[in-house]
Amino acid sequence: MKLYTYDPAPNPQRLGLFLKYKGIEIETQQVDLMTQEQLGEAYSAIVPDRTVPALVLDDGTVLTEVIGQCIYLEGLYPQKPLLGTTDLERAQIINWDHKLYLTLLQGVAEILRNTSKGFVDRAIPGPMNLPQIPELAERGRARLEFGWKEMNAELESKTWLAGDSFSFADIDMAVLYGFSGWVKAQPPKELENVHAYLARVQAELA
C-alpha cells in the first residue's frame, strides 16, 4: 500500500490520527496542495480525482474517501477499534461521521473556499474548477454557529460522541475543531459541554 497525503489539511488529518492511534505505518508521499501539485499530470495519472488523502492498494485499487480508507484499514488492523465492534456501534459511528462531514465540516469549507485567495476558481476540491460564491461563506458561518449549539446540547450527557467508547467520530470532532480555527469560527467558550468533551478527546489522542 501507499498513501498520498498532505498532513496539514483536514481530511489527511482525519486519516493521520486514525493511523497514529492504531499504530499503523504505511509508505507515505506528501502531495503539496500549496503548490497545487495534486492538479499536475503525475498525480492525476495515479489519482484522477486529484484529492488527498488517497490510499493505493497493492492491487492498484485507489481509495479516495477517508471513511472508505478507514473501513479497509480497520479490517486489516482491528486492534484498538475505532469503528465499533458491533453492527449498531458501526452504524452509530458512521452515522456521526457523515453528519459531522455534511454539516459542521462543510460549513468550515464553505467559509474557507469562498473567501481565501488561495481558492480562487477552486471553490470545491477535485478536477473541476468553480468560482467562489461569497454568499456561501455567510451561510457556512451560520451553519457553524447553529451546529456548535446543537453539539453542546448533544454532549450534555455523553462521554463520547457515538456509543460508550472513543471512536473515529471523536477523531472527526478533534479535526473539525482545529479546522474551524482556520476561519475563526471555533465554538464559543460558553458552550461548556463541547469544550469539556474536546479536552477528553485531546487527552485520548495524546
Backbone torsions as a table, in degrees:
resi	resn	phi	psi	omega
1	MET	NA	153.1	173.3
2	LYS	-141.8	137.2	-178.9
3	LEU	-109.2	127.5	172.4
4	TYR	-104.7	126.4	-172.5
5	THR	-154.9	176.9	174.0
6	TYR	-144.9	99.8	-166.1
7	ASP	-50.1	-39.6	-175.6
8	PRO	-69.8	-20.7	-174.0
9	ALA	-76.7	152.4	-173.1
10	PRO	-63.6	-45.9	179.8
11	ASN	-64.0	-44.4	172.2
12	PRO	-58.9	-34.3	176.8
13	GLN	-63.3	-40.1	179.7
14	ARG	-57.9	-49.9	179.9
15	LEU	-69.3	-38.8	-179.3
16	GLY	-60.7	-41.5	178.2
17	LEU	-69.0	-36.0	174.9
18	PHE	-59.1	-49.5	-179.2
19	LEU	-63.5	-44.4	-178.3
20	LYS	-63.1	-45.1	-177.8
21	TYR	-61.4	-38.6	-177.3
22	LYS	-90.7	-5.2	178.7
23	GLY	71.9	33.3	-178.9
24	ILE	-94.1	131.8	177.0
25	GLU	-115.4	127.7	-178.8
26	ILE	-132.7	142.2	173.0
27	GLU	-55.4	128.9	-170.7
28	THR	-132.3	139.8	174.0
29	GLN	-127.2	128.6	178.4
30	GLN	-78.4	138.5	176.2
31	VAL	-117.6	113.3	-170.1
32	ASP	-76.3	102.6	178.9
33	LEU	-69.8	-25.2	-178.2
34	MET	-67.3	-28.5	176.5
35	THR	-101.9	8.3	-179.9
36	GLN	58.6	37.7	177.4
37	GLU	-60.1	-29.2	-178.0
38	GLN	-65.5	-17.8	-179.1
39	LEU	-92.2	-6.6	-178.1
40	GLY	-73.3	163.2	-176.1
41	GLU	-63.4	-37.5	-175.8
42	ALA	-63.8	-46.5	-179.1
43	TYR	-74.3	-38.0	-179.9
44	SER	-61.4	-29.9	178.7
45	ALA	-68.5	-27.6	178.9
46	ILE	-89.8	-43.8	-176.5
47	VAL	-127.0	90.3	-177.7
48	PRO	-58.1	-26.3	178.4
49	ASP	-68.8	-19.2	177.4
50	ARG	60.8	38.3	179.6
51	THR	-125.4	162.1	172.2
52	VAL	-130.0	152.5	-2.0
53	PRO	-77.5	155.1	173.8
54	ALA	-131.5	130.1	-179.9
55	LEU	-109.0	116.4	-179.7
56	VAL	-100.2	117.9	-177.9
57	LEU	-80.8	167.6	-176.0
58	ASP	-62.1	-26.3	179.8
59	ASP	-90.1	5.4	178.7
60	GLY	95.3	-9.0	176.8
61	THR	-60.8	136.3	179.7
62	VAL	-113.7	120.6	175.5
63	LEU	-103.1	120.9	-174.6
64	THR	-109.1	-8.1	-178.6
65	GLU	-107.6	135.9	-173.6
66	VAL	-59.1	-43.7	-176.8
67	ILE	-64.5	-37.5	176.4
68	GLY	-65.2	-41.0	177.7
69	GLN	-62.1	-43.3	-178.6
70	CYS	-66.8	-41.1	178.5
71	ILE	-61.8	-43.3	179.2
72	TYR	-62.6	-47.3	-177.1
73	LEU	-70.2	-32.7	177.3
74	GLU	-62.1	-35.7	177.6
75	GLY	-67.1	-35.7	178.9
76	LEU	-77.9	-33.6	-175.3
77	TYR	-128.3	77.8	-174.4
78	PRO	-74.0	-11.9	-179.0
79	GLN	-63.6	146.5	-176.3
80	LYS	51.7	62.5	-173.8
81	PRO	-58.2	137.5	177.8
82	LEU	-118.3	-4.7	180.0
83	LEU	-120.0	26.8	175.7
84	GLY	84.7	166.5	178.4
85	THR	-123.1	-1.5	175.3
86	THR	-129.3	164.8	178.9
87	ASP	-59.9	-41.1	-179.5
88	LEU	-65.8	-43.5	179.3
89	GLU	-61.5	-44.3	178.9
90	ARG	-61.3	-41.7	179.5
91	ALA	-63.5	-42.9	-179.5
92	GLN	-64.1	-42.8	-177.9
93	ILE	-67.0	-46.7	179.8
94	ILE	-67.6	-33.7	175.2
95	ASN	-58.6	-47.6	179.2
96	TRP	-68.6	-37.9	178.6
97	ASP	-56.2	-48.0	-179.4
98	HIS	-70.3	-38.4	-180.0
99	LYS	-62.7	-45.7	178.8
100	LEU	-63.1	-42.5	-177.5
101	TYR	-64.7	-41.9	-174.5
102	LEU	-83.8	-9.7	-179.2
103	THR	-115.3	-80.3	-173.7
104	LEU	-67.2	-47.3	-177.7
105	LEU	-65.3	-40.0	176.6
106	GLN	-65.8	-31.4	176.2
107	GLY	-62.2	-44.9	177.1
108	VAL	-62.3	-45.3	-178.9
109	ALA	-60.8	-37.9	178.1
110	GLU	-61.0	-41.8	179.0
111	ILE	-66.1	-52.9	-173.8
112	LEU	-62.8	-49.3	-172.3
113	ARG	-76.2	-14.4	179.6
114	ASN	-106.6	7.4	177.9
115	THR	-130.3	-29.0	-174.2
116	SER	-75.9	137.1	177.5
117	LYS	-63.4	-26.7	-179.9
118	GLY	-69.8	-11.8	-178.5
119	PHE	-116.6	21.4	174.7
120	VAL	-59.8	125.9	-176.4
121	ASP	63.1	15.2	176.7
122	ARG	-132.1	50.2	-171.9
123	ALA	-70.8	-16.8	172.5
124	ILE	-134.0	151.9	177.0
125	PRO	-72.4	162.3	177.6
126	GLY	111.0	-169.8	-173.1
127	PRO	-78.1	-15.6	-175.3
128	MET	-91.5	133.4	174.5
129	ASN	-91.2	126.6	179.3
130	LEU	-135.1	143.5	-177.7
131	PRO	-73.0	157.3	174.5
132	GLN	-71.8	148.8	175.6
133	ILE	-126.6	100.6	-174.9
134	PRO	-53.7	-33.3	-179.2
135	GLU	-62.3	-28.5	179.2
136	LEU	-68.5	-28.3	176.1
137	ALA	-65.5	-39.8	177.4
138	GLU	-64.9	-40.4	178.0
139	ARG	-64.7	-40.7	179.0
140	GLY	-61.5	-41.3	179.7
141	ARG	-65.6	-39.0	177.3
142	ALA	-65.3	-39.1	178.2
143	ARG	-62.6	-41.2	179.7
144	LEU	-66.4	-45.5	-179.4
145	GLU	-57.9	-45.1	178.7
146	PHE	-68.2	-43.5	-176.1
147	GLY	-64.2	-40.0	178.1
148	TRP	-62.3	-38.7	178.3
149	LYS	-65.5	-40.3	177.0
150	GLU	-62.6	-41.6	179.7
151	MET	-65.7	-36.2	178.9
152	ASN	-62.1	-41.7	177.5
153	ALA	-68.1	-40.0	-179.2
154	GLU	-62.6	-35.6	-174.1
155	LEU	-90.7	6.5	-176.5
156	GLU	-60.4	-36.8	-176.6
157	SER	-122.9	23.4	-177.5
158	LYS	-118.8	144.0	169.5
159	THR	-86.4	-45.9	178.6
160	TRP	-122.6	161.8	-171.3
161	LEU	-71.0	-43.3	-175.4
162	ALA	-122.5	101.2	179.5
163	GLY	82.5	-160.9	-172.6
164	ASP	-95.9	-3.0	-175.1
165	SER	-124.7	154.0	173.1
166	PHE	-59.4	137.4	-174.7
167	SER	-146.3	-179.8	178.3
168	PHE	-62.0	-27.7	176.6
169	ALA	-61.3	-36.2	178.8
170	ASP	-72.0	-35.1	173.3
171	ILE	-61.0	-43.5	178.3
172	ASP	-58.9	-39.8	178.6
173	MET	-65.1	-39.3	178.4
174	ALA	-62.1	-44.7	179.5
175	VAL	-66.7	-42.1	179.2
176	LEU	-59.4	-42.1	179.1
177	TYR	-60.3	-47.2	178.7
178	GLY	-64.1	-41.5	-179.6
179	PHE	-63.6	-37.6	-180.0
180	SER	-65.0	-23.3	175.9
181	GLY	-68.5	-24.5	178.2
182	TRP	-61.7	-28.7	-177.4
183	VAL	-115.0	16.3	178.0
184	LYS	54.5	49.0	-178.1
185	ALA	-133.6	35.5	177.8
186	GLN	-72.4	160.7	-176.4
187	PRO	-62.7	138.3	178.4
188	PRO	-60.5	154.4	-177.1
189	LYS	-60.6	-29.3	-177.1
190	GLU	-70.2	-11.4	176.5
191	LEU	-84.5	75.2	-169.6
192	GLU	-65.7	-34.4	-179.7
193	ASN	-63.6	-40.7	179.3
194	VAL	-63.2	-45.6	-175.9
195	HIS	-71.0	-36.1	176.5
196	ALA	-65.6	-41.1	177.7
197	TYR	-63.2	-45.7	-179.2
198	LEU	-62.4	-33.5	176.2
199	ALA	-64.6	-38.8	176.7
200	ARG	-64.7	-41.4	-179.4
201	VAL	-63.6	-46.1	-179.1
202	GLN	-62.8	-37.5	177.7
203	ALA	-64.9	-38.4	179.0
204	GLU	-66.8	-34.7	-177.2
205	LEU	-85.2	-12.1	-175.9
206	ALA	-65.2	NA	NA
